Amino acid sequence: MAKKILKFPEGFLWGAATSSHQVEGNVDNDWTDWEPKNAEKKAREAKKKSWPGFILKNYPNPLQKENYISGRACDHYNLYESDFEIAKELGHNAHKFSIEWSRIEPEEGKFDENEIEHYAKVIRALKNRGLEPFVVLWHWGNPKWIGKIGAWENKKTVDYYIRYIKRFIKHPGIGDIVKYWMPLNEFQAYIGYSYLGGILPPQKKSLWRANRVLKNLVSAQKRAYNLIHKETKKDVLVGASHHATHHAPYNPKNFLNVLLVKLLDYIKKDRIINMVGSCQDFIGLQVYRHERIRFWLGGRYGIAKVDNEEMESSDMGWEIYPEGIYHTLKYLKKFNLPIYITENGIADARDKKRSKFIKNHLYWTHKAIEEGVNVRSYFYWSLLDNLELAEGFWPRFGLVEVDYKTMKRKIRPSAWEYAKICKENALNL
């Protein structure tokens, strides 16, 4: 039987993603004091669970408090050039990364020009290797002084944020070079973890606070959009980052199940995109998981998530449902915006499922493209193993394995499978 080749559009961008706090190391932001306090609690809780041996044999593992403290992370701050050499070798032509605000402005109004120049060097290192930079200006980390004034609950934070990015983008070798920008990363997910779930700093559980933070982040997105278009190169594109879980009713014949899914889709997709409005040139889609939803009075807000034991899952227990990316892309088509898939990945320490995960997600992505969805990129999360913000170092998402004791890198077999797709701009079935 002849092989089927699925060609992707000309100019399609292929790459992987990272974020500053999760890979750089030695960051001093509002997470820095929180992590050690949280680490012992998380390690104690982990000891109450049953863990497979392949997770526990790695360092650090979830039973160790070191797992939850960023520390040196991947030392990407110092090793970025060699990491980008790996990305180039793997056939990537783009890379998504974030800027650490606390490095740029560690004290109110005091900007560190050396740190701004560091990121200019990072951008040059990407461009010199044929990698198009996708720059995220905020990925959940705030300078400590911002945390002390209430962070995103305070309207003043929006002004401070705009001042920071204005200083940053006007630096030579940054705003005059970068074409793709995302001012804020997944702010609806940030609100969910930090202001509704109380899981990540500042660990609030308040619908009122969450709504205030949402309004301020939307304001920041809009103002950043206008500023970047005014102050940088003419062909610049400024997108909005959207975390979009695919929801399906546990029982499609149950009216309440169906209604809950429609409500969740509106809150997590439509509402945010509509609030940002015209201040987004593209949708940056970040999609990882599939959830089956049913109504249950004992659940939070009357919602219960039901696992399907027959489906494969990642090391973190997330159901693998590649078709979900197709349904999500088709859902977002109505907004008539280009869609860049800026994150999609799997925790898979043994690298047994990653290659299939990528290929199956790309199969369904291609199907959406064939049906008229304007998809322009695929960024795997992540280039490197890294600190997952809610779980620590133990989940292994990387195309590249990181030994956290030696900082040595090892390219996983799945990375080479993905490299074939990147280099050929095609998926061979």
Residue pairs with C-beta under 8 A, 6 or more apart in sequence:
3 428
3 429
4 428
4 429
5 426
5 427
5 428
5 429
6 362
6 363
6 366
6 426
6 427
6 428
6 429
7 425
7 426
8 366
8 369
8 425
8 426
8 427
9 369
9 375
9 376
10 425
11 376
12 376
12 377
12 378
12 425
13 93
13 94
13 132
13 340
13 376
13 377
13 378
13 379
14 91
14 92
14 93
14 94
14 377
14 378
14 379
14 421
14 422
14 425
15 87
15 92
15 93
15 94
15 95
15 96
15 131
15 132
15 134
15 377
15 378
15 379
15 380
15 422
16 87
16 92
16 95
16 96
16 379
16 380
16 381
16 382
16 383
16 399
17 95
17 96
17 97
17 134
17 342
17 343
17 379
17 380
17 381
17 382
17 383
18 76
18 95
18 96
18 97
18 98
18 382
18 383
18 384
18 386
19 97
19 98
19 136
19 139
19 140
19 185
19 386
20 27
20 97
20 98
20 99
20 100
20 103
20 139
20 141
21 27
21 29
21 31
21 70
21 73
21 98
21 100
21 139
21 140
21 141
21 387
21 389
22 70
22 73
22 139
22 382
22 386
22 387
22 388
22 389
23 73
23 74
23 76
23 382
23 384
23 386
23 387
24 73
24 74
24 75
24 76
24 77
24 100
25 70
25 71
25 72
25 73
25 74
25 75
25 76
25 77
25 78
26 71
26 72
26 73
26 77
27 70
27 73
27 100
27 102
27 103
27 141
28 102
28 106
28 144
29 100
29 101
29 102
29 141
29 142
29 143
29 144
29 147
30 102
30 141
30 142
30 143
30 144
30 146
30 147
30 151
30 201
30 202
31 70
31 141
31 201
32 70
32 144
33 144
34 201
34 203
35 68
35 69
35 70
36 65
36 69
38 68
39 65
39 66
39 67
39 68
39 69
40 65
42 62
42 65
42 67
42 68
42 392
43 62
43 63
43 64
43 65
43 67
43 68
46 62
46 63
47 63
49 62
51 61
51 62
51 63
54 349
54 350
55 61
55 62
55 315
55 349
55 394
56 62
56 63
58 349
58 394
58 396
59 404
59 405
60 66
60 67
60 392
60 393
60 394
60 404
61 67
61 394
62 391
62 392
62 394
66 393
67 392
67 393
67 394
68 392
70 387
72 404
72 407
73 386
73 387
74 83
74 384
74 385
74 386
74 402
74 404
74 407
75 407
76 83
76 384
77 118
79 407
79 409
80 122
80 125
81 125
82 409
83 383
83 384
83 400
83 409
84 95
84 125
84 126
84 129
84 131
85 129
86 383
86 400
86 409
86 411
87 95
87 129
87 131
87 383
88 129
88 130
88 131
89 411
89 419
90 399
90 411
90 415
90 416
90 418
90 419
90 422
91 419
91 420
91 422
91 423
92 131
92 422
93 130
93 131
93 132
93 422
94 131
94 132
94 133
94 134
94 180
94 377
94 379
95 126
95 131
95 132
95 133
95 134
95 379
95 383
96 134
96 136
96 182
96 342
96 343
96 379
97 122
97 133
97 134
97 135
97 136
98 135
98 136
98 137
98 138
98 139
98 185
99 119
99 135
99 136
99 137
99 138
99 168
100 141
101 137
101 138
101 141
101 142
101 143
101 146
101 161
101 164
102 141
102 142
102 143
102 144
103 112
103 115
103 118
104 111
104 112
104 115
104 116
104 119
104 164
104 167
104 168
105 111
105 112
105 143
105 160
105 164
105 167
106 112
106 143
107 143
107 145
108 143
108 145
108 160
111 164
111 167
116 167
116 168
116 171
116 174
117 171
119 168
119 174
120 171
120 172
120 173
120 174
122 133
123 133
123 135
123 173
123 174
123 177
123 178
124 173
124 177
126 132
126 133
127 133
127 177
132 179
132 180
133 177
133 178
133 179
133 180
134 180
134 181
134 182
134 340
134 342
134 379
135 178
135 180
135 181
135 182
136 181
136 182
136 183
136 184
136 185
136 241
137 165
137 168
137 181
137 182
137 183
137 184
137 224
138 161
138 183
138 184
138 185
138 220
139 185
140 185
140 190
140 194
140 200
140 389
142 151
142 152
142 157
146 157
146 160
147 201
147 202
149 156
149 157
150 157
151 157
151 202
151 213
152 213
152 216
152 217
153 209
153 212
153 213
153 216
154 216
155 216
155 219
157 216
157 220
158 216
158 219
158 220
158 223
161 220
161 224
162 220
162 223
162 224
162 227
165 183
165 224
165 227
165 228
166 227
166 231
168 174
168 175
169 175
169 178
169 227
169 228
169 231
169 232
170 231
175 228
175 231
175 232
175 233
176 232
176 233
177 233
178 232
178 233
178 236
179 233
179 235
179 236
179 237
180 236
180 237
180 239
180 340
181 224
181 228
181 232
181 236
181 237
181 238
181 239
182 238
182 239
182 240
182 241
182 284
182 342
183 220
183 221
183 224
183 225
183 228
183 238
183 240
184 217
184 220
184 221
184 224
184 240
184 241
185 241
186 241
186 242
186 243
186 286
187 214
187 217
187 218
187 221
187 241
187 272
188 214
188 242
188 243
188 268
188 272
189 243
189 286
190 200
190 217
191 210
191 213
191 214
191 217
193 199
193 200
193 389
193 390
194 200
194 201
194 202
194 203
194 204
195 202
195 204
195 205
195 206
195 209
195 210
195 213
196 204
196 205
196 206
196 207
196 210
197 205
198 204
198 205
199 390
200 389
200 390
204 210
214 275
218 272
218 275
218 276
221 240
221 276
221 279
221 280
222 276
222 277
222 279
224 238
225 238
225 279
225 280
226 279
228 236
228 238
229 236
229 238
237 281
237 282
238 279
238 280
238 281
239 280
239 281
239 282
239 283
239 284
239 340
239 342
240 272
240 273
240 276
240 279
240 280
240 282
240 283
240 284
241 284
241 286
241 342
242 269
242 272
242 273
242 283
242 284
242 285
242 286
243 268
243 286
243 287
244 268
244 269
244 285
244 286
244 287
244 328
244 332
245 268
245 287
245 288
245 289
245 290
245 291
246 287
246 289
246 290
246 291
246 321
246 324
246 325
246 327
246 328
247 261
247 264
247 265
247 290
247 291
247 292
247 293
248 261
248 290
248 291
248 292
248 293
248 324
249 257
249 258
249 260
249 261
249 292
249 293
249 294
250 257
250 292
250 293
250 294
250 304
250 306
251 257
251 294
252 258
254 294
254 295
256 294
256 295
257 293
257 294
257 295
260 293
260 294
260 295
260 302
260 303
261 293
264 293
264 303
265 331
269 331
269 332
273 280
273 283
273 332
273 335
280 337
281 337
281 338
282 337
282 338
282 339
282 340
282 376
283 332
283 335
283 337
283 338
283 339
283 340
284 340
284 342
285 328
285 329
285 332
285 339
285 340
285 341
285 342
286 341
286 342
286 343
286 344
286 381
287 324
287 325
287 328
287 341
287 343
287 344
288 318
288 343
288 344
288 345
288 346
288 381
289 318
289 319
289 321
289 324
290 318
290 319
290 320
290 321
290 324
291 305
291 319
292 305
292 306
292 307
292 308
293 303
293 304
293 305
293 306
294 303
294 304
294 306
295 302
295 303
295 304
296 302
296 303
296 304
298 304
307 313
307 317
307 319
308 319
311 319
311 320
311 321
312 319
312 320
312 353
313 319
313 320
314 320
314 346
314 347
314 348
314 353
314 395
315 347
315 348
315 349
315 395
315 396
316 347
316 391
316 395
318 346
318 347
320 346
320 353
320 357
322 357
322 360
322 361
322 363
322 364
323 364
324 364
325 341
325 344
325 361
325 364
325 365
325 368
326 364
326 365
326 367
326 368
329 339
329 365
329 368
329 373
329 375
330 368
330 371
330 373
332 339
332 373
333 368
333 372
333 373
333 374
337 374
338 374
338 375
338 376
339 373
339 374
339 375
339 376
340 375
340 376
340 377
340 379
341 365
341 375
341 377
341 378
341 379
342 377
342 379
343 379
343 381
344 361
344 378
344 379
344 380
344 381
345 357
345 380
345 381
345 382
345 397
346 353
346 354
346 357
346 397
347 388
347 395
347 396
347 397
348 354
348 357
348 396
348 397
348 414
349 394
349 395
349 396
351 412
351 413
351 414
354 399
354 412
354 414
355 413
355 414
355 417
355 418
358 380
358 414
358 417
358 418
358 421
359 417
359 421
359 427
362 378
362 421
362 427
363 427
363 429
365 375
365 378
366 427
368 375
369 375
380 399
380 418
381 397
382 397
382 398
382 399
383 398
383 399
383 400
384 398
384 399
384 400
384 402
384 409
385 393
385 396
385 397
385 398
385 400
385 401
385 402
385 404
386 393
386 397
386 398
386 402
387 393
388 394
388 395
388 397
393 404
398 412
399 411
399 412
399 414
399 415
399 418
400 409
400 410
400 411
400 412
400 415
401 409
401 410
401 411
401 412
402 408
402 409
403 409
403 410
420 428
421 427
421 428
